[in-house]
Amino acid sequence: MSLTDILSPSDIAAALRDCQAPDSFSPKKFFQISGMSKKSSSQLKEIFRILDNDQSGFIEEDELKYFLQRFECGARVLTTSETKTFLAAADHDGDGKIGAEVQYWFCILRRRE
């Protein structure tokens, strides 16, 4: 399964366009524009599985910086600042990685700013 089996390619493209410039990435806004914020729990778990590149059950900082490239291979790498901000928003237990308990990750990121 790929991300485009769950998310609209046009929504993914719009989300990537919105954060093309370095330091313009907002996880909440990306989730909203890409349509991720409207997906069911099972769909979100599948998205997490796809994003977990090494299939460890966690998304570590090294994987997270390539977050946008998981949606489109030519997309930019997140800056160090963006990666750390994203990780801080989603790492609810402070272990330096985003765990498979995806409901916490997506609930945090779905909150309004």
Residue pairs with C-beta under 8 A, 6 or more apart in sequence:
1 46
1 50
2 50
3 12
3 47
3 50
3 70
3 71
4 12
6 39
6 43
6 46
6 47
7 34
7 35
7 36
7 39
7 47
8 35
11 33
11 34
11 35
12 34
12 71
12 72
13 72
14 33
14 34
15 29
15 30
15 33
15 34
15 71
16 68
16 71
16 72
16 75
18 24
18 29
18 30
18 33
19 25
19 26
19 29
19 30
19 68
20 76
22 76
22 79
22 82
23 79
23 81
23 82
25 68
25 78
25 79
25 82
25 86
26 113
27 85
27 86
27 89
27 90
27 109
28 37
28 109
28 110
28 111
28 112
28 113
29 113
30 36
31 37
31 106
31 109
31 110
34 71
36 44
36 47
36 106
37 106
37 109
37 110
39 47
41 102
41 103
44 102
44 103
44 106
45 102
47 102
48 59
48 100
48 102
48 105
49 55
50 70
51 59
51 63
51 67
51 70
52 58
52 59
52 63
52 100
53 63
53 66
53 70
54 63
57 99
57 100
58 97
58 98
58 99
58 100
59 97
59 98
60 96
60 97
60 98
61 83
61 84
61 87
61 96
61 97
64 78
64 83
64 86
64 87
64 98
65 77
65 78
65 80
65 83
66 77
66 78
67 78
67 86
68 75
68 76
68 77
68 78
69 75
69 76
69 77
78 86
87 96
87 97
87 98
89 108
89 109
90 98
90 104
90 105
90 108
90 109
91 97
91 98
92 99
92 104
92 105
92 108
93 99
98 105
99 105
